[in-house]
Amino acid sequence: MCLGVPGRIIRVADDHGLRMGEVDFGGVIRKTCLAYVPEARIGDYVIVHAGFAISTVDADEAARTLELAGEIDARLGPEEEES
């Protein structure tokens, strides 16, 4: 199963002919390839999988997705430590 995570583009740059950006995932910043979303701009939300932005998404949809992910995390609870 693949999991795409929404994040907000905070920087866009050309890296040797490849469109790259920095994407903010709730305070965690990751370098992300933006080649597949040429329409995406700073401030836009993108779905990222394995370091590649694969689609754009509006802010409301990104917020709903992040909220659901938080609910799943809360229901799973803390991981038990192995002894």
C-alpha positions as CSV (number, residue, x, y, z in Angstrom):
1,M,0.0,0.0,0.0
2,C,1.2,3.5,-0.8
3,L,0.7,6.4,1.5
4,G,0.7,10.0,0.3
5,V,1.1,12.8,2.9
6,P,-0.1,16.4,2.4
7,G,2.4,19.2,3.0
8,R,2.7,22.9,2.1
9,I,5.3,24.2,-0.3
10,I,7.5,26.8,1.4
11,R,10.3,27.1,-1.2
12,V,10.8,26.3,-4.9
13,A,14.1,26.1,-6.7
14,D,15.7,24.7,-9.8
15,D,18.3,22.0,-9.0
16,H,20.3,21.2,-12.1
17,G,17.2,21.5,-14.3
18,L,14.9,19.6,-11.9
19,R,12.1,21.5,-10.1
20,M,12.6,20.9,-6.4
21,G,11.1,22.4,-3.3
22,E,10.9,22.4,0.4
23,V,7.7,21.1,1.8
24,D,6.5,21.6,5.4
25,F,4.7,18.7,7.0
26,G,3.6,20.3,10.3
27,G,7.0,21.6,11.2
28,V,9.1,18.9,9.5
29,I,10.7,20.3,6.4
30,R,11.6,17.9,3.6
31,K,13.3,18.4,0.2
32,T,10.7,17.2,-2.4
33,C,10.8,16.8,-6.2
34,L,8.1,19.0,-7.8
35,A,8.6,17.9,-11.4
36,Y,5.2,16.1,-11.5
37,V,3.3,19.2,-10.3
38,P,4.5,22.1,-12.5
39,E,1.4,24.1,-11.5
40,A,2.2,24.0,-7.8
41,R,3.5,27.3,-6.2
42,I,4.7,28.4,-2.8
43,G,1.8,28.1,-0.3
44,D,0.1,25.3,-2.2
45,Y,-0.5,21.9,-0.7
46,V,0.8,18.8,-2.4
47,I,0.5,15.1,-1.8
48,V,4.0,13.6,-1.4
49,H,5.0,10.0,-1.7
50,A,8.6,8.8,-1.5
51,G,10.0,12.3,-2.0
52,F,7.9,13.2,-5.0
53,A,4.9,15.5,-5.0
54,I,2.4,13.6,-7.0
55,S,-0.6,15.9,-7.0
56,T,-1.9,19.2,-5.6
57,V,-4.7,19.4,-3.1
58,D,-6.6,22.4,-1.7
59,A,-6.0,23.5,1.9
60,D,-9.3,22.2,3.2
61,E,-8.7,18.7,1.9
62,A,-5.1,18.7,3.3
63,A,-6.5,19.7,6.7
64,R,-9.1,16.9,6.6
65,T,-6.4,14.4,5.7
66,L,-4.1,15.5,8.4
67,E,-7.0,15.5,10.9
68,L,-7.9,11.9,10.0
69,A,-4.2,10.8,10.3
70,G,-4.1,12.4,13.8
71,E,-7.2,10.5,14.8
72,I,-5.7,7.2,13.6
73,D,-2.5,7.9,15.5
74,A,-4.5,8.7,18.6
75,R,-6.5,5.5,18.4
76,L,-3.4,3.4,17.9
77,G,-1.9,4.9,21.1
78,P,1.8,4.9,22.0
79,E,3.9,2.0,20.7
80,E,4.8,-0.4,23.3
81,E,8.6,-0.7,23.9
82,E,10.2,-4.0,23.2
83,S,12.2,-5.5,26.1
